[in-house]
Structure formats: C-alpha cells, structure tokens
Amino acid sequence: MKSWIDALARTRAALANGIRGLFRPGSVVSREDRERLEEALVSADVPMWLAGKLLDDAAAARSGVPIRATVEQTLLSAFASKAAFSWESAVKPRVVLIVGVNGSGKTTTAAKLAWHAKRRGLTPILAAADTFRAAAAEQLRKWASSVGCDVIAGAAGADSAAVAFDAVKAGVSRGADLVIIDTAGRMHTKQPLMDEMGKIRRSIGKSMPGAPHETLLVLDATLGNNAVAQAKVFHEIVPLTGVVITKLDGSAKGGFIPAVNKELGVPVYFVGLGEGAEDLAPFDAAEFVKGLLGPEA
C-alpha cells in the first residue's frame, strides 16, 4: 500500500513554498511568511476558516514551542468527527449505499470495499444499481469474480431502485454480512436525478427496515473545495453517514478534506492512496497531517 507521505506528495508540493523555513528551530512568523503561507494554503484548497486559524496560531506560537507542533495540533483539531467505519453489525446484512457524481470512482470504491470485507472473513454482495452505464455492471462482475463474491445486476436501463431492492433481499436470503450497492453517477445540480436517489433509498428501506445502514459519498480529491459543494447538496437529499475520498495521490488540493469533515459533520471513512484495492485505506487524521506537512527535519 502507498504511504501517506507518497500519496500526499502533490498537495505537499503546493504547500512547500509557504511552509519552507517556518519549521526551523527558533523561527518566527514574519509578515512575509504569513503572506506566503496564506497563498500556499489557498493553493492547496485548505478552507479559509482553517487557513486563518493556522496563520493566527502559527504567528502566536509561544517562544520555545516549535511552529510545526502548533500547526499539526491546529490541523488535527479541525477534524470534528473521527469515527471509524464499522464492518460488522448485529443486523445482517449491513447495507451500504454508494453515491456520488460521474467519474468520482464509485464503482471501484464499492468493489474495493467488498475486497476489504472478504479480507476480514465477511461475506459481501455487490449490487450493480447503476443501470444507465452498462460498463458499470460489467466492471462489478469482474471485480466480484476477483474478490470471490456474488453480484446482483439488472438489465441495461432497468429500474435502479428495483435492483437495489432485489440485492438486499438476496443478501438476507443468502446470509451475507454486507450488501454494497453501487449507484449511477448523478450531477448534484440535476434535481430529477437527485430525487431518484431518494427513491432508491426508500426501496432499500422497504426491502429491509432500517436500511441502508450506511450511505457513503465518494468524492474526487482532484476537485478540491468544489467537492465540498457537491457533498453539501448530496447530504441534503440523502443523509450521509460517511465520505470516501478517491484519487488523493493524484491531487494537489487535498487540503479540502478537513472542510468535508467539519462542515458536513460526518466522518471521512476511507481515502484512495493509489490504484490497488489495498490502497483504499481507513482515514487517519494524524497520518494525513504528517503526510501534508512532510517528514520532520
């Protein structure tokens, strides 16, 4: 699996000019340092409320307290929710609904979650409720074959809500531990498509009262703060329980992640640090901060 240091290389590079020299022992933040750091934070899509606090805290660091330690603590404190994803539950199957816009990596994320479930000795079922894109169902079938799990799919153009309903029923009858439902990508600005997501959720609830137990939004890290706007709209339509950040290793805008956590009030469960299934890693705020700032001198 890729390390956090490697995965955050591009975001760290965007911050490099702003933080270079600040972490030397005995350094203080000059006005020029503050301007340079502010520009670097904005370029990495660190939210403005956090950028302002970082600047103030760094400037006010007590004599003898390393500025790096102050910055690390400020970043860590920005994560309001640090809950971990729960793989097991007294209720079986645990139903996980995957949502997001086109191209965010939903299908791959669903498959990688199934891979991780199998590694824990659990029995997952994948559901191809993206019936608009034939390639999505085929992609899930290939992953299911590789992972060693069942997949429930409908014909091209079939009712997505019906596929989700059938998948949950199959999970119950087959004694599965998890049912992971992939859905079609939908633009957060298109109300009819977003309304359909509500229909899918209701269908799942009819199939199994209380489900879905998790609704995970997949966000593309390369969008930076634009991903936060997406997340807010999805959260209004389908109450989210967690977020998955993909393509973090390809982004220079990873500084937006604290905004997702704090402004939505839901945890970031997983991040994509690379292409492999093992590179879908549980989010670790401490490792994120270390990866963002780089190794200590």
Secondary structure as UniProt FT lines:
FT   HELIX           4..7
FT   HELIX           9..19
FT   TURN            20..23
FT   TURN            25..26
FT   HELIX           31..43
FT   TURN            44..45
FT   HELIX           48..59
FT   TURN            63..64
FT   HELIX           67..77
FT   STRAND          94..99
FT   TURN            102..103
FT   HELIX           106..119
FT   TURN            120..121
FT   STRAND          124..129
FT   HELIX           134..147
FT   STRAND          150..153
FT   TURN            156..157
FT   HELIX           160..173
FT   TURN            174..175
FT   STRAND          178..183
FT   TURN            188..189
FT   HELIX           191..207
FT   TURN            209..210
FT   STRAND          214..220
FT   HELIX           221..223
FT   HELIX           225..237
FT   STRAND          242..246
FT   HELIX           248..250
FT   HELIX           254..256
FT   HELIX           257..264
FT   STRAND          268..272
FT   HELIX           277..279
FT   STRAND          280..282
FT   HELIX           285..293
//
